[in-house]
């Protein structure tokens, strides 16, 4: 039997799928061509769900720790015994010190069903939560302040662009369907420019490739603005009528001469002029911005500067135009939750390890997260997890973090529960159909929290069950008028969906316009205008992590079919740097700083700048042990890039 479905992984795609089920087991996965954004194209991660759900590492029983924390030594116990123990331990800390209970949820999957935890923790006497972000928050905040919302034109509208600037994104690895639309635009005559810290896999599709020094994108963007303004190549009518604060911005960008930008970014001024000329002369122009570019100290201001380039030349609110970062198409999917309790406190995700110690956390519940691999300063976090009296993880595998758990509760896997979701790239609403039952004793989070509530004397009926009635309630609460039967037919677009955002040139900002100058930046302690600041990182090399094509962070490191084909961990280093250090291609090298060190194989190349080292994330290494916990300028995102390190040959 075949079912329409959707991949809920936390990535751009949100790919529509067709699943074939036989005897209660998924036997085949293919793409659904009805989705105009993904067009039936799915990546390896989508095909690997069979291995992910039925592979040797999938949890089917609850586990109880029998060895030292971190060793990953467990014995199987019944789900009832596990739930009894978890409920007992949470109740104990709730009686003694409610705020010593810490709850942490990851963002491994899209959707609404995983958010039912709110109606559990907000029945407690108190709890500590984690705030901040590991992904895209600086850019999101930048666009909310600049444009009033986070939206972009339909993915397929990209084919109408005449100029596409891809800045800090590698769609060849991270958004393969977007690359299809880029190639179609190129076939129709569009120019493609790639600006990135290395010549990535996307470079072969570009007409022009520029590789600025990591962390200097803001200075480069401001220099482009300055050139366009000084040469009167901007859209005066659009700027005068639909933007705010331009005169102050115009004065600020005068500081960014071509000579200054060349010195800072290491990009020849002739190349800067070439990009600026393309942007000012070709319309419609769209700028595609990746998430990685804002995972640095000045991430928010950088995204602000980039997002203003389409506005400067009047390429907003038109077909083939605009700024593409993340697409929070309205109406959003919302889950009705109970009123939050007041007895709470927060800890910053960038310093979670130290905060666990400082706040005296005794009991912790982790849902669908692997912070030991995903969070900065991971060594400090490992040490903190060892000291927590009771840790429970809800997961489908024994992750690196779960190895520190006292109890692991086996979660229902993808396609074993109901959900409804939207991508942050395309505009469809999609039903995540429950097509098979959970394996063994694994259960969905909604049942876990209902069972815990029942054991703890809380009201389990406040926590929705995972069924089709739940989906209907979410749609009703979100004011989306569509039936389950309609969603079962495939990806759904609301009747009022417009493929071109800001077509009416109305913006939900205080001025009602696109804001070159943002007064709201003051709340973050930042200047109202994008201003580049130089930071001196300690170390002769700058560390940058990039996303891999076949894994999503650490999520696929437990998949047998991927594990069996993974090569030994490696990093890209400029060949001249490697030669100077006596490191040959394929030899081991040590990347280190004051926090930690890791050992990898060297891949020498001229696609990486001198004094840069680029490490694909998602390898089985403790990369984040090198990264100090720091927030971006706005949005409380984590600064993962432009980290000072040293390198030496492995002896």
HUTABEL-V289983 format. One line per field, one symbol per residue. ss: DSSP state (H for helix, E for strand, - for the rest). phi: phi as a letter, one per 30 degrees, with the letter a starting at -180 (. if undefined). A space follows every 50 residues. Layout:
ss->???
phi->???
This chain:
ss->-EEEEE--E------EEEEEEE--EEEEEEE------------HHHH-HH HHHH-------EEEE--------EEEE-HHHHHHHHHHHHHHHHHH-HHH EEEEE---E---HHHHHHHHH-----EEEEE-E---HHHHHHHHHHH--- ----HHHHHH--EEEEE---HHHH-HHHHHHHHHHHH---EEEEE--E-- HHHHH--EEE------HHHHHHHHHHHHHH-----HHHHHHHEE-HHHHH HHH----HHHHHHHH---HHHHHHHHHHHHH---EEEEE--HHH----HH HHHHHHHHHHHH---------EEE-------------------EEEEEHH HHHHHHHH----EEEEE---HHHH---HHHHHHHHHH--EEEEEE----- -HHH--EEEEE-------EEEE------EEEE----------E-HHHHHH HHHHH----HHH-----HHHHHHHHHH------HHHHH---E-------- -------------EE---HHHHHH----------------EEEEEEE--- ---------HHHH------EEEEEHHHHHHH------EEEEE----EEEE EEEEE--E---EEEEEE-----HHHH----E-----EE----EEEEEEE- -
phi->.cbdabdcedbdehddbbcccbhibdcabbdcdddddchidbddeddddd dddcddcddbbdbbdbcddjdicbbdbddddddeddddddddddddaedd cccbcdbdbdjcddddeedcddcddlacbccjbcbbdddddddddccjac bbeeeddedcdcbbcccibbedccadddddddddddddjddbcccadadd ddedccdbbbbdeeicedddddddedddddchccddddddcbbbidddde dddddcdddddddddiceddddddddddddccbdbbcccddddccbeced dddedddddddecicbibdicjccbbbcecdddbcdbddddcdbabbded bddddedddidcbbccchbbddcccdhddddeddddcddbbbccacbddd dddcddbccdcdceicacababdcbccdcbdcddcbdedhcdbdeededd ddeddciccdddcddcadddddddddddhccbcdeddddkebcddcdcdc diddhcbdcedibdcdccdddddcicddcdbdbdbcddkdcccbcbdddc bchcdcdcdeddedcdddebbcbeddddddciccejddbccbaddaabcb ddcdacdcdeicbccddjddbcedddcddbcddbihdcdccicdbbbbdd c
